[in-house]
Amino acid sequence: MSKSAMIRARMEPDLKEEAEQVLAKVGLSPTEAIRLFYRQISLRGGLPFEVRLPNAATRAAIAEARSGKKLKSFKTAADVMRTARA
């Protein structure tokens, strides 16, 4: 089949540059990545990933991370779980 259909999209220049750097690292051109994305939509009958709004805990964590204050860190996953249960 001839590849003659065109897609045009506007986006933030920084987002475009960041994404294209990642694509280059995995050896894909933007066109190949879009083709892959569309192929997956076609095969799955929808987006190839879950799209949903973050829950309240996730929204709070995002807001805290964006606030600029120092975040708590942990040495092990067990430390995280102990803190989460407390």
C-alpha positions as CSV (number, residue, x, y, z in Angstrom):
1,M,0.0,0.0,0.0
2,S,1.2,3.5,-0.9
3,K,2.3,5.7,2.0
4,S,0.7,8.9,0.9
5,A,-1.6,10.0,3.8
6,M,-0.3,12.9,5.9
7,I,-0.6,13.7,9.6
8,R,0.1,17.2,10.9
9,A,0.2,18.1,14.6
10,R,1.3,21.1,16.6
11,M,3.1,20.7,20.0
12,E,5.4,22.4,22.3
13,P,8.9,22.6,20.8
14,D,10.6,21.3,24.0
15,L,8.3,18.2,24.0
16,K,9.1,17.5,20.4
17,E,12.8,17.8,21.0
18,E,12.8,15.6,24.1
19,A,10.7,12.9,22.4
20,E,12.8,12.9,19.3
21,Q,16.0,12.5,21.4
22,V,14.4,9.4,23.0
23,L,13.3,8.0,19.7
24,A,16.8,8.5,18.3
25,K,18.2,6.5,21.2
26,V,16.0,3.5,20.3
27,G,16.6,3.9,16.6
28,L,13.2,5.2,15.5
29,S,12.3,8.2,13.4
30,P,9.3,10.3,14.4
31,T,7.5,8.9,11.3
32,E,8.2,5.3,12.4
33,A,7.1,6.0,15.9
34,I,3.8,7.5,14.7
35,R,3.3,4.5,12.4
36,L,4.0,2.1,15.3
37,F,1.6,4.0,17.6
38,Y,-1.2,3.9,14.9
39,R,-0.5,0.2,14.3
40,Q,-1.0,-0.5,18.0
41,I,-4.2,1.5,18.1
42,S,-5.5,-0.5,15.1
43,L,-4.5,-3.9,16.5
44,R,-5.8,-3.2,20.0
45,G,-8.9,-1.3,19.0
46,G,-7.9,1.6,21.3
47,L,-5.0,3.3,22.8
48,P,-2.1,1.0,23.6
49,F,-2.0,2.2,27.2
50,E,-4.4,3.0,30.0
51,V,-5.6,6.7,30.1
52,R,-7.1,7.7,33.4
53,L,-7.0,10.5,35.9
54,P,-4.6,10.1,38.9
55,N,-6.2,9.3,42.2
56,A,-6.1,11.7,45.2
57,A,-2.9,10.2,46.6
58,T,-1.1,10.5,43.3
59,R,-2.3,14.1,42.7
60,A,-1.0,15.0,46.2
61,A,2.4,13.3,45.5
62,I,2.7,15.2,42.1
63,A,1.9,18.5,43.8
64,E,4.4,17.8,46.5
65,A,7.1,16.9,44.0
66,R,6.4,20.1,42.0
67,S,6.5,22.3,45.2
68,G,10.3,22.2,45.2
69,K,10.6,21.1,48.8
70,K,12.9,18.3,49.6
71,L,11.2,14.9,49.3
72,K,11.7,12.0,51.7
73,S,14.0,9.2,50.3
74,F,14.4,5.6,51.3
75,K,17.2,3.1,51.1
76,T,15.1,0.0,50.5
77,A,11.6,-1.0,49.3
78,A,11.1,-2.5,52.8
79,D,11.6,1.0,54.3
80,V,9.0,2.4,51.9
81,M,6.5,-0.3,52.9
82,R,7.1,0.3,56.6
83,T,6.5,4.0,56.2
84,A,3.3,3.3,54.1
85,R,1.9,1.0,56.8
86,A,2.6,3.5,59.6
